[in-house]
């Protein structure tokens, strides 16, 4: 490819028990937005780590502008004009925007000059930011702007973006896409990783598809359907999630006027949260990140005791019960932060299974753990949810984000809870795996469980939910049936116009 900015030739990376990348070759053109697609564990993360200098390939080579390119560390990649916006933000809440940007620079200018540069770049690219704002007070979308501005100050030739829209509202996605198209028009190349295939179709010029570490296909996204791209990634067709039907039963979970203080200076207090979920029903709760989602899960799981309000399980008050007691009653949960909250990073999958399922799966005898039962349970989760891992003895941190997500969600679902609360259940998960997780949620509800799905993915909530509510500044709207809502009404609810919205729906 004559106009290639970056050429990859035969890149191979092998880890014990797994070939992460196997003879991968493709080009990224100048001024091109190039999508990198693949299932969880397909090798995308390893590939971009080689481009960014975080790991070295075992075989193959890279060329940047026709010259050999082999960065030994990220600073060398940055000096060569490669910048990367990671899926997980690396920001310090207590520092200002400018201070966080300075920490990511080799030789930062004086703070006053840097603040001026941040204002200029943010205004130029339509990403307004106050350099003096404390990062802990920013929304998730504004935090991503900090990461992007930090990269743009390097004047990159290639910008790598890993799942950049996973925490953005539809309006923030539109702003980001305008920025990326402007960068493309100026000649910047972009390598774009996302599981949101309609976004890929709208934004990207070309796509390379990886499967099990190998390049298996290419396509022009605008000329392919989202389903076609998903099936290229998986290598086969897959079913669309489908509710099993049936009517909702008695109220299993009832929350009344729940109040919870903010967990810290940058958290969100819960203000008078009330809702009910019946047996066989899925309640979807949407909202922009940072409006009380984590706090709601911690209150329902028992991790934090609410000083006011009540939580009733099948008519019994469980408000003062801790997380272990609630799990014993059949109230299970899956938090958003999979590594460190949902799973202990250095523990194996077997051990992580024990952490939440020891009692429910009969792994304990007189206080001793049956490791045979623990291994069997982990193997069941791995097989049922297609978790790509060398073995159940592998440490949680060694799995790709999507595969760990499949494990922690599967671990809870296979315990057959009465009530299941999930926060961002398919975050960072490929299309086929997301469809399977959503179908598993629907199947669990069909068996009589009450399910609460907290998500920023509106498509997901519309697919699995019977009723929908929106969190805004720690307040929950009323929860009308999904069938009575349209996107405009949902947007109003997410923006805080709860009373007006519900009155409109009930009319």
Steps between C-alpha positions, in 0.01 A plus 500: 500500500681812373318744728542286814602683816549182703560153356486183709665190356471155657464622861497205740484500879491180705425472872509176703204294384367749244599657167373856543591610146583265215666645186285816487555735203310810389549870420359820646482777243575868548189689602305175539270387781572127517291268718654203681226247574488165675345300778629529854835323505547538122831680554407868454647621828828316448531640149456864605737446793767400246427811293519719813819342634351328805602152381748380237399261219662158490497507120420743221572867450335841476575790269403860568518726196707235324764479775545220752295563814567299819419703813645355819270707722202736467715813520676390179162445334385847605817658364431323169152655490288215641246590771248280678178561691448196722164346590569553872587858589831566677411821682538626857169625641656749743711676236390759247457438128827681424690309769376168362599600147846604623556160660463337159760723332874441475591867552189698595508878450427746783148446633371833368622417148356150523161635612498731197588209267224283650244778442616555142501132404171426676327789321655409163370144516163569664593336833459786750697454822590726791868424580448608860210259575568219743475169312288342773220746420490406130254268329627187327474675164702798624764266641538344160551847358797540735655182361437608141636852554810350662555299182421788262760722666756252365388574139470126429524346156311191622239508777396163649160496673385199705121484560477882507119524521435244775427775759354770276146621442367507141560876493861458618555230236392747231751757630779240508427392142512861381842530663630180342376601155675835538824323596463272197451801272825645637685179409506320835451123483279331759493135606157450656403205719135455593231235541232751393472399138251765390756759613765322294271514197440874546862600569763266357644475148634145524497215752733214583343202679695277739390160626702287744806715438489483121390749237201328340329770293479863392203711399376850425265556795260732316442220247443228763220456753572486872386137503732410212796650686400323821486167318844565345631548855337186636537281192136392515150635545346557844151546634342832591390508866133413541277516805333171592163662571284450806355749746669662798421353841497648848733782605835348601707816552348820636709810572341792685647852537860375509749763614878457487770765551768543235789258564757781473565846365434391144216250544124547457248473785182299446191713554169326571539201270178294470409214265364146485606196297273199464591136455568438132565867426804701384524862612741704290663806657678742266686823547822683424803368692547654844133547590488241779532167317783363715337631816170330416668165444693527827176576689311210343788253549547597865853633457383832643221530756243767418416721801144560379245316293433129467587203278248215510559150362176306452340707778795469743706805597866433412616862534743422782636176355856504370617363163568147626158476664327635190683250280375227732147625436552486123580867426804496270674781314762579238674840531631709212868485599586141414869500597537584868131507594329211320820293493823488700770563236767260628263219594422222253158458344447204734569720802285781363216252467542405865478865609132531408374144450656298783175463695247497219692232308573280805878547495535516880509207742560585866676817388729326250485572127446215258738604224363229273155661519657844458682391185186333366298820549765716330514255209121514470505881478787491248322247278151649524610860433783419257770665712827494304768402751786246506357339814278566804823543695588814301511826699211739436733781392637282215162491321389759248244743639213346307583144603525599865163673464348179363642308797378734776150535349478127433616421853200689642238379250590131540432523874130546417429811712156621606611858431790599275635856470749563217683824422629525140468123435632510141750787526792431264351169386474404132167471319461123525596489869274796576210321330568188707518694829176683419329173413624352830346797685168445320512126573566566869198730515290238319582260786347745749791720607470877540780670306629859513728597210684832541657603171608795288420302185146600406480236227576237762236632740235512227585141406475339844278725714131479579505840672746791487612767743774765481747612766583869512703657783414210727125512434306230318211579269182299506531171311241473221486205258760513225224453243357842593824693441687644204859626478399864545314418822791293628735791431276728706499250785881472494522879508295516819154592363347210688163637603428650158603177329292267714197727473539489123529122500198449724282736295 
